[in-house]
Amino acid sequence: MTDSIVEKLQLLAIDPESDIEEILDKALFVASKLKIDDFKIWCKQEIDGYELAQVPEYRKFKGDLRFLEKSGALTSINLPSSVDELITSVNFSKSIGQLNSLLENKNPTFLAPLSNGQRQLIIEIEDNDISEPFIVLARYQLESVKKRVKSIILNWSLELEDKGILGQGLKFTEKEKGIAMSVNNYHIQNMQGVVGNVNESTINQNNQMNVYAKDFDSLARLLTENKVAFSDIQELKHALNADGVPTEPNRFGKNVSEWIGKMVVKATTGGWEISVATAGSLLSGAIGAYYGF
C-alpha cells in the first residue's frame, strides 16, 4: 500500500464506504502541514460546523413546508410565492459529524425546525389551528453534502499530486511545502454544486409501543425510556384527566394537544434529547395506544 498521505487521502475520497469524518481529519492534517490556510479553514468549518460562518452553496436546500397538527399528524399548505422561498430555504450549518449521525438512520425524509422569525411570518399569513411548522427535506439532499465534500477533497488532493506534492508517511519535504504555496489559492467556492442546505434535522425512529389502553404506568414507562422528564410525564397525566377520552383517533383534547406541542418544541430547542420527527410520532402513537386507538 502507498506510504503517501496524499494518495491515501485520494483512496479514501473515492471509496463510497469511507468515513467522511476520517477524510476531513486527514485533509485538515495535510492542509495544516502544508500551511494551505484556506483549505485548513474549510476543513475546520466542516468538522466544527458553520454556526459563525456563511455556509457554502452546497449546504443550501429548498424544502417543503409542513405543519404538525395537535394530533401529531403532518399536513401541507401552499404559501404565496413572495414568501415561499424565504420560508422554505434552510441553511445546514451543523457539523459533518451531526450530518453523519442523521444519515445513519434510513429515513427517506427529515424535518428541519424553523426560526422564530420564519414561524412568526407563517402565523401572520396562515391562521390555521397548527402546533408547529417544519421544513421537510429529502434524504438525497443531506447525502449530497457528503458527496460534495468528498469531491472537493479528491480534486484538491489530485491538484497536490499534479504539483508534485505527495508526502512520505506523515511528513512533507521542504520542497513540497514550498510548492504548496502555489496551491494556496484553491477556492472552495469553485467546487460548489447545485445542492442545498438543512438546519437541524430530525428522524422518525421505530419505537416499541408497549402501551396498554387506560394503563398510565405503561405509558409513563415508555416516555421515561425515551428520556421524557418526570415533571413532563406528571403534566401529561393531568392533561389526560382533564380532557377525557377523545371520540376519534388522533383528535386529542385541548390539554393533551398543547402538551404534545410543548414537547415537540422542547425537542426542537434541545430541551428533550430526541429528534423532532420522532417526538411527534412517538407521542401521538403512545397516547393513541393509551386511549385504545
Protein Blocks (a to p, Z undefined) as FASTA:
>chain_A
ZZbfklmmmmmmmmmkbcfklmmmmmmmmmmmnopaklmmmmmmmmnopklbccdfklcc
cdddddddfkopacdddddfklmmmmmpccdfbdfklmmmmmmpccfbdcddddfklmmm
mmmmpccdcfbdcddddfklmmmmmmmmmmmmmmmmmmmmmnopnbgajaccfklmmmmm
mmmmpcfklmpccdddddddddddddddfbcehilklmmmmmmmnopafklmmmmmmmmm
mnopafbehiacfklmmmmmmmmmmmmnopagcdfklmmmmmmmmmmmmnoZZ
